[in-house]
Structure formats: structure tokens, C-alpha cells
Amino acid sequence: MQERYWGMHPDKNRALMHTKRMMPEFVCDAVNLEGLNFTIPEIQTLLEGITVGVIIC
């Protein structure tokens, strides 16, 4: 099956690769909308399952 507008074939593996690559940025945007100040490296660390120490002032 070929997409009609762009003329591209669907590629599930490539779509998953791009989604996994963009996940920290999606999470960072959502977290910042909630008013929490986390950086992308901190979010990448959290997504790997490692706890990040947060200092509350």
C-alpha cells in the first residue's frame, strides 16, 4: 500500500525509531507545560529508569 499524497510506503520500524528518538522532547514539553523545570538530559535519565535528585528551594 502506498500513501497517495506523499507517495511513500509505510515503514513501521522507521516510525518507531523516530518516536523513540523524540520521546524525551515530547515529555520535556509536557513537563514544562505543567510548570516543572526538568531539562532534556534529566528526562532522558528518568526514562532510562534512573532516579534524578531534585533540589527544592
C-alpha positions, 0 to 999 in steps of 0.5 A, spaced: 500 500 500 502 506 498 500 513 501 497 517 495 499 524 497 506 523 499 507 517 495 511 513 500 510 506 503 509 505 510 515 503 514 513 501 521 520 500 524 522 507 521 516 510 525 518 507 531 525 509 531 523 516 530 518 516 536 523 513 540 528 518 538 523 524 540 520 521 546 524 525 551 522 532 547 515 530 547 515 529 555 520 535 556 514 539 553 509 536 557 513 537 563 514 544 562 507 545 560 505 543 567 510 548 570 516 543 572 523 545 570 526 538 568 531 539 562 532 534 556 538 530 559 534 529 566 528 526 562 532 522 558 535 519 565 528 518 568 526 514 562 532 510 562 529 508 569 534 512 573 532 516 579 534 524 578 535 528 585 531 534 585 533 540 589 527 544 592 528 551 594 
